[in-house]
């Protein structure tokens, strides 16, 4: 069950939601001088060629990052995210940048980490893991890539030595067991590192496991959590396809809920693919 390659979906609406919140969380952690760790349990590729055959097959980026590209009216947190994509697409002097590459989560994190911060990446897919190791060659100890199961990997490195960190749990959910494993992974992680910030991504697809996951996440015994979900279109009659996605964040910054309350109406409008587009925002705690 390792056929999934994210390049087919790079830069789509789900990446926009996930990555603009990721940028916000990393910026928040960097406000304090003390270093932190960024840990990614399912790192995938560091960057994606949007002009390559895989990304162009469905061109999902055209209804995602392309709708934000080049706009001057974006609110600062969204503009900051777009700037991280622009950084991977530098333009010649006097020219406008052209969208040809889309960064993976680890590349976005690398652009925002400070010299004393650390990045730890796990990837089970052998080809992707090899590419990641080559991409980040020579950057140890700041960046370390490990081939293997990211859920198991969390148990080996938590808590980080700095006692500050952001953990991204972002499996493909190609295997329905991932829905169960993300719950266990969060619980295991919290036992070792209760004060860490955890960001879990999940897909909105027509599977019972997907529909049940948000409620299951909210039953994890934590005092401070935030759930945001973006639906961009109606469910396909075929029963296939991604019609939205969500993020469940444990120990989010206290400012995040208010920021999303202001941003999500506009972002939903920009990314909407039909009249069914909507968002959910709920939180508990500080």
C-alpha positions as a printed NumPy array, in Angstrom:
array([[  0.   ,   0.   ,   0.   ],
       [  2.772,   2.447,  -0.877],
       [  1.702,   3.595,  -4.335],
       [  0.684,   7.093,  -3.215],
       [  2.753,   9.994,  -4.594],
       [  1.763,  13.458,  -3.471],
       [  3.081,  15.154,  -6.623],
       [ -0.212,  14.265,  -8.33 ],
       [ -1.94 ,  16.563,  -5.811],
       [  0.772,  19.144,  -5.09 ],
       [ -0.449,  22.676,  -4.5  ],
       [ -4.13 ,  21.74 ,  -4.35 ],
       [ -6.703,  23.231,  -1.951],
       [ -5.659,  20.813,   0.808],
       [ -2.028,  21.908,   0.532],
       [ -3.086,  25.556,   0.709],
       [ -4.952,  25.005,   3.988],
       [ -2.251,  22.803,   5.485],
       [  0.688,  24.951,   4.506],
       [ -0.629,  28.387,   5.341],
       [ -1.42 ,  27.125,   8.857],
       [  1.999,  25.422,   9.009],
       [  3.698,  28.734,   8.227],
       [  1.648,  30.44 ,  10.931],
       [  2.635,  27.839,  13.546],
       [  6.322,  27.985,  12.636],
       [  6.3  ,  31.783,  12.824],
       [  4.714,  31.567,  16.259],
       [  7.344,  29.152,  17.579],
       [ 10.121,  31.38 ,  16.25 ],
       [  8.906,  34.333,  18.325],
       [ 10.836,  32.962,  21.299],
       [ 14.624,  32.774,  21.257],
       [ 14.763,  29.19 ,  22.522],
       [ 15.195,  26.729,  19.622],
       [ 12.564,  24.206,  18.623],
       [ 12.23 ,  21.037,  16.569],
       [ 10.05 ,  20.482,  13.529],
       [  9.11 ,  16.797,  13.166],
       [  7.296,  15.362,  10.14 ],
       [  6.087,  11.758,  10.382],
       [  5.224,  11.402,   6.67 ],
       [  7.513,  13.884,   4.97 ],
       [  7.099,  12.962,   1.292],
       [  9.004,  14.92 ,  -1.346],
       [ 10.777,  18.17 ,  -0.499],
       [  9.545,  19.845,  -3.674],
       [  7.249,  19.094,  -6.61 ],
       [  7.652,  20.049, -10.27 ],
       [  4.315,  21.528, -11.309],
       [  5.363,  21.538, -14.948],
       [  6.143,  17.801, -14.817],
       [  3.881,  15.01 , -16.085],
       [  2.652,  13.857, -12.66 ],
       [  1.476,  17.254, -11.421],
       [  0.111,  18.239, -14.837],
       [ -1.979,  15.068, -15.137],
       [ -4.786,  16.459, -12.964],
       [ -3.367,  19.976, -12.529],
       [ -4.884,  20.221,  -9.055],
       [ -2.639,  23.197,  -8.301],
       [ -4.733,  25.279, -10.721],
       [ -7.631,  25.249,  -8.243],
       [ -5.267,  25.685,  -5.29 ],
       [ -2.067,  27.732,  -5.137],
       [ -2.63 ,  29.169,  -8.631],
       [ -5.708,  31.027,  -7.372],
       [ -3.522,  32.89 ,  -4.864],
       [ -0.466,  33.353,  -7.046],
       [  0.282,  36.954,  -7.989],
       [ -2.524,  38.476,  -5.908],
       [ -1.733,  41.644,  -3.967],
       [ -4.846,  41.646,  -1.781],
       [ -4.041,  38.618,   0.379],
       [ -4.194,  38.965,   4.18 ],
       [ -0.717,  38.791,   5.776],
       [ -0.788,  35.141,   6.994],
       [ -1.874,  33.907,   3.553],
       [  0.581,  36.234,   1.799],
       [  3.364,  34.896,   4.039],
       [  2.544,  31.357,   2.891],
       [  2.518,  32.394,  -0.774],
       [  5.888,  34.1  ,  -0.227],
       [  7.314,  30.728,   0.849],
       [  6.19 ,  29.254,  -2.483],
       [  7.619,  32.245,  -4.357],
       [ 10.969,  31.622,  -2.618],
       [ 11.206,  28.314,  -4.49 ],
       [ 10.429,  30.059,  -7.787],
       [ 12.874,  32.978,  -7.976],
       [ 12.498,  35.353, -10.898],
       [ 15.148,  37.025, -12.978],
       [ 15.774,  40.703, -12.115],
       [ 12.863,  42.789, -13.327],
       [ 10.699,  39.762, -14.133],
       [  7.738,  38.292, -12.274],
       [  8.136,  34.864, -10.659],
       [  6.549,  31.961, -12.538],
       [  4.937,  29.104, -10.636],
       [  6.888,  25.994, -11.635],
       [  7.675,  24.317,  -8.3  ],
       [  5.682,  23.699,  -5.166],
       [  7.444,  23.087,  -1.828],
       [  6.727,  20.096,   0.359],
       [  6.134,  20.672,   4.054],
       [  9.787,  20.07 ,   4.911],
       [ 11.03 ,  22.655,   2.417],
       [  8.61 ,  25.241,   3.787],
       [  9.824,  24.43 ,   7.299],
       [ 13.466,  24.661,   6.256],
       [ 12.89 ,  28.165,   4.881],
       [ 11.52 ,  29.287,   8.243],
       [ 13.784,  27.458,  10.689],
       [ 16.552,  29.39 ,  12.38 ],
       [ 20.139,  28.076,  12.568],
       [ 19.673,  26.504,  16.018],
       [ 16.312,  24.893,  15.229],
       [ 16.202,  21.264,  14.095],
       [ 14.191,  19.252,  11.57 ],
       [ 13.547,  15.511,  11.823],
       [ 11.857,  13.777,   8.899],
       [ 10.442,  10.27 ,   8.524],
       [  9.367,   8.658,   5.25 ],
       [  8.301,   5.062,   4.695],
       [  8.195,   5.134,   0.88 ],
       [ 11.676,   3.95 ,  -0.123],
       [ 11.974,   6.101,  -3.246],
       [ 10.792,   9.259,  -1.503],
       [ 13.096,   8.564,   1.442],
       [ 16.092,   8.231,  -0.877],
       [ 15.223,  11.481,  -2.626],
       [ 14.829,  13.254,   0.719],
       [ 18.218,  12.056,   1.93 ],
       [ 19.84 ,  13.266,  -1.271],
       [ 18.   ,  16.603,  -1.119],
       [ 19.136,  17.318,   2.445],
       [ 22.589,  15.772,   2.141],
       [ 25.208,  17.612,   4.151],
       [ 22.711,  19.42 ,   6.394],
       [ 23.07 ,  17.185,   9.47 ],
       [ 22.644,  17.653,  12.383],
       [ 20.219,  20.448,  11.549],
       [ 18.223,  18.165,   9.247],
       [ 18.03 ,  14.388,   9.662],
       [ 16.008,  12.051,   7.433],
       [ 15.094,   8.545,   8.561],
       [ 13.644,   5.817,   6.357],
       [ 10.799,   4.091,   8.127],
       [  7.483,   4.349,   9.877],
       [  6.911,   7.839,  11.217],
       [  4.412,   6.685,  13.834],
       [  7.043,   4.423,  15.358],
       [  9.668,   7.105,  14.852],
       [  7.857,   9.517,  17.146],
       [  8.422,   7.135,  20.04 ],
       [ 12.178,   7.329,  19.512],
       [ 12.659,  11.1  ,  19.458],
       [ 10.023,  12.622,  21.738],
       [ 10.424,  14.723,  23.704],
       [ 12.88 ,  16.911,  21.772],
       [ 15.9  ,  18.034,  23.756],
       [ 14.704,  21.661,  23.618],
       [ 11.236,  20.744,  24.963],
       [  9.717,  22.882,  22.211],
       [  8.408,  21.497,  18.945],
       [  5.861,  21.18 ,  16.176],
       [  4.876,  17.706,  15.013],
       [  3.124,  17.323,  11.658],
       [  1.249,  14.051,  11.163],
       [  0.253,  13.877,   7.523],
       [ -0.232,  10.322,   6.186],
       [ -1.822,   9.627,   2.809],
       [ -4.688,   7.601,   4.337],
       [ -4.29 ,   5.267,   1.375],
       [ -4.397,   2.507,   3.981],
       [ -7.554,   2.812,   6.089],
       [ -5.509,   1.716,   9.111],
       [ -3.998,   5.214,   9.052],
       [ -7.238,   6.551,  10.55 ],
       [ -6.679,   4.385,  13.598],
       [ -2.948,   4.945,  13.726],
       [ -3.181,   8.754,  13.786],
       [ -5.26 ,   8.584,  16.968],
       [ -2.767,   6.227,  18.606],
       [  0.148,   8.313,  17.322],
       [ -1.248,  11.463,  18.918],
       [ -1.93 ,   9.722,  22.208],
       [  1.546,   8.162,  22.28 ],
       [  3.152,  11.471,  21.413],
       [  1.271,  13.338,  24.126],
       [  2.414,  10.827,  26.731],
       [  6.023,  11.721,  25.921],
       [  5.633,  15.388,  25.013],
       [  2.403,  16.824,  26.395],
       [  3.344,  20.457,  25.738],
       [  4.212,  20.035,  22.052],
       [  2.125,  21.453,  19.223],
       [  0.664,  18.684,  17.055],
       [ -0.915,  19.324,  13.661],
       [ -2.809,  16.451,  12.074],
       [ -4.068,  16.668,   8.49 ],
       [ -6.937,  14.509,   7.235],
       [ -8.827,  14.204,   3.928],
       [-12.535,  14.686,   3.355],
       [-13.388,  11.634,   1.255],
       [-16.382,   9.331,   1.048],
       [-15.182,   6.745,   3.543],
       [-16.784,   6.099,   6.924],
       [-13.367,   6.335,   8.59 ],
       [-12.931,   9.876,   7.239],
       [-16.359,  10.982,   8.424],
       [-15.783,   9.591,  11.933],
       [-12.254,  10.918,  12.424],
       [-13.015,  14.515,  13.585],
       [-15.224,  13.286,  16.434],
       [-12.65 ,  10.659,  17.394],
       [ -9.947,  13.342,  17.539],
       [-12.046,  15.516,  19.824],
       [-12.334,  12.639,  22.271],
       [ -8.571,  12.647,  22.886],
       [ -8.223,  13.998,  26.458],
       [ -6.507,  17.344,  25.89 ],
       [ -7.502,  20.781,  27.17 ],
       [ -6.447,  22.894,  24.19 ],
       [ -7.344,  22.006,  20.607],
       [ -8.517,  23.574,  17.353],
       [-10.271,  21.992,  14.387],
       [-10.551,  23.694,  11.002],
       [-11.933,  22.034,   7.875],
       [-12.43 ,  23.348,   4.351],
       [-14.881,  21.787,   1.895],
       [-14.432,  23.103,  -1.645],
       [-17.084,  21.164,  -3.553],
       [-19.911,  18.669,  -3.306],
       [-19.16 ,  14.981,  -2.984],
       [-18.737,  13.309,  -6.36 ],
       [-21.578,  10.915,  -7.311],
       [-18.917,   8.333,  -8.193],
       [-17.926,   8.171,  -4.527],
       [-14.333,   9.038,  -5.43 ],
       [-12.155,  12.097,  -5.05 ],
       [-11.182,  14.633,  -2.421],
       [-13.828,  17.271,  -1.714],
       [-12.049,  18.934,   1.192],
       [ -9.65 ,  18.474,   4.081],
       [ -9.181,  19.338,   7.715],
       [ -6.596,  20.082,  10.378],
       [ -6.758,  19.118,  14.037],
       [ -4.238,  21.017,  16.139],
       [ -3.366,  20.247,  19.737],
       [ -1.818,  23.079,  21.794],
       [ -2.3  ,  25.736,  19.1  ],
       [ -1.281,  29.367,  19.673],
       [ -4.09 ,  31.257,  21.398],
       [ -4.16 ,  33.684,  18.445],
       [ -4.838,  31.038,  15.802],
       [ -8.598,  30.685,  16.305],
       [ -9.172,  34.423,  15.881],
       [ -6.919,  34.56 ,  12.843],
       [ -8.737,  31.701,  11.142],
       [-12.112,  33.221,  12.017],
       [-11.114,  36.257,   9.954],
       [ -9.394,  34.403,   7.118],
       [-11.5  ,  31.329,   6.401],
       [-14.517,  33.077,   4.818],
       [-12.305,  34.73 ,   2.209],
       [-10.132,  31.668,   1.636],
       [-13.222,  29.499,   1.202],
       [-14.561,  31.904,  -1.414],
       [-11.283,  31.902,  -3.339],
       [-10.893,  28.108,  -3.321],
       [-14.573,  27.213,  -3.847],
       [-15.264,  24.9  ,  -6.768],
       [-19.047,  24.982,  -6.453],
       [-21.817,  26.27 ,  -4.191],
       [-21.194,  23.543,  -1.612],
       [-17.971,  25.209,  -0.429],
       [-17.928,  25.84 ,   3.321],
       [-15.655,  25.745,   6.338],
       [-15.816,  24.532,   9.925],
       [-13.913,  26.171,  12.758],
       [-14.165,  25.01 ,  16.355],
       [-11.843,  25.081,  19.328],
       [-11.586,  24.45 ,  23.038],
       [ -9.183,  25.706,  25.638],
       [ -7.113,  28.838,  25.944]])
